[in-house]
Amino acid sequence: MKKVYYLSTCDTCSKILKQLKLKEKGFQLQDIKTEPITKVQLEEMHELAGTYEALFSRVALKYKALAVKPTKETEYKKLILEEYTFLRRPVIVSGKNIFIGNKKGTIVEAEKALS
């Protein structure tokens, strides 16, 4: 599977998609705001990532507003499925490889693996 979960309104996501030329490389793009991720898709990402926490974004504004912060895997999963902003973006899936987030090191790893 070659898939990218991203936000079309996110400038950083758009920059990364261009930099890695993911569209040209045949990746299927899914804007998680207009096409929410499914339970099955999240479980597939979890299988590759190892934890739901690795997929969870703590920089989301809604995270800061949470009265009770998640501590269990089931809580991370539930929040990600309820609100798209809780998924760390972009998530790039290429076969058995997953690259989560927009940190420079992650993007460099993705670039090497996908070239």
N, C-alpha and C positions, 0 to 999 in steps of 0.2 A: 504494500500500500504506500502511496506517495500522497500525503495530505498535509495541508497547513490550516490550522485553526488560528484565526486572527480577527482583528477589528479593522474594517475599511476606513473608519474615521480616525484611526491612530496613525499619526505621521511616522512614528518609529517602526511600526509594522510595515507600512508601505515602503519605507526606506530599505528595510531588510529584505522584503520580497524582491525589490529591484536589484539590490546588491547581489543576492544569491541567484537571481534569474530563475526563480522557482516556477513561474508560469511557463517559461520557455522549456523547462526541464520536465514538463508534464505533470506537475503537482496539481492536485485538486484543491481549490481554495474554498474554505468555508468561513464566511463572515458570521461569527458567533452571535452577533447582535440580531441579524435578520434571519439566521438559521441556527437556532440554539442547538448546543451539543446534546446528544441523547445519552441515556444511561449506558447503553452498549458502547458508544464511542468513548465515554469517560472511562469505562472499565478497560477498554483496549489501551488507552493512554496509561492507565494505572499499571497495567501488566508490564509495560515497557519502562515506566518511570520507577516502579517499585513502591511508591507511596502516593496518596492523594495530596499529602502535604507538599510534596515537590511540585505539584501542579497548581498550588494555591498561591494567589497573589496577596501579599500583605500590604502592598502599596495602594490598593484600591481604596477610594474614598469611603466606600461603604464598610470596609473592614474597620477603619478608624471609628466608625459610628456604632459598631457592634457593642452591645452592653456586655455580652459574654463571648470571649474569644474561643475559637475551637481548639480542642486539645486531642481529640480522638479522630482516627481515620474516617469513621462514619460521619462525623460532623463536617470535616473538610469536604467529603463527597457530597453531602446534602447541600451545603452552601454553594458549591460550584454548580450543581444542577439547578438550583433556585435562581442564581444571579450570574449572568455571563461575566460580569466584571471581576469575579473571584477567580477566573482562570488566568493564570500567568500566560502572557502572550509575547510573541507568537509561539505556538506549539507546532513543530515540524516533525512529521513522522515519515520515515523512509525505511521501509522494510522493518527490520528489528531495531533500528536506531530512532531515538527520540531526542529532540533538542528543545528545551523549554526556556522561554524567556528571551530577553534582549540584551543580556550582559555580553560585553565584548568577547570574552573567552568562549561563551556558548556559540556565538555567531562564527567565530574563527574555526571552532571545531566542526560546525555544520558545513562551512565552506569547504574545508578539507575533505570531509566525508562525502560531500555531494559532487565534488569535481572529478 
